[in-house]
Amino acid sequence: MSKTGIVIVGAGSSQRMGMDKVFISLAEKPLLAWSVDVCQSCELVDQIVIVLNESTLDLGRKLVAERGWSKVVEICLGGNRRQDSVRQGLNKLKGCDWVVIHDGARPFLTVDLIRDGLEAAQPTGVAVAAVPVKDTVKLGGSDMMVRETLNRQELWAVQTPQIFCFDIIAKAHEQIKGDFTDDASMVEQLGYEVKLYMGSYDNIKITTPEDLTLAELVVRKK
């Protein structure tokens, strides 16, 4: 039977938030706990690795003990870039065939998003959650002049979770050395096909105080 691990990435500097965002309280629960609680309860997830920065490692270990996260196999220190942090997390998983990578600053992960992603990834080994773009998007130059109006029907806003066959994402982290904002971009560079699957418009990333206000509205709606 295949094993699935999940890497929760929360090692960023949170400069736009002004404090470490993954430990900000949302509805009286640390932001990080929202997604890890879901992973802990998901029968498809066997192992969890949480990647944090140096200043929050002890907070993370305390939270694991308080919330009884038995699937957490490691709280580890991240790197300078997001991809460095993900690589650290991948190295801590033990014998996993599949890996789910998720941003700790996206609190509204669901079991369905994990399940749908694992199903979508079966044909190609790679799948990412995404939602159709609602706005018209224009390509602009450095002079702020419009170069092109892009076809909205073909545009998707990519989220996490992103799901990979472990061997594929490990190979990408070994061979690709540039800077990337998401892991799927790295495997695209190796020539792998990436499957999009429907994410959720509620699956927002908390980056600014305004995002936290929006997240509180989502909590009330749920």
Secondary structure by P-SEA (a helix, b strand, c coil): cbbbbbbbbcccccccccccccccccccccaaaaaaaaaaacccccbbbbbbccccaaaaaaaaaaaccccccccccccccaaaaaaaaaaacccccbbbbbbcccccccaaaaaaaaaaaccccbbbbbbccccbbbbbccccccccccccccccccccccccaaaaaaaaaaccccccccaaaaaaaabbbbbbccccccccccccaaaaaaaaaaaaac
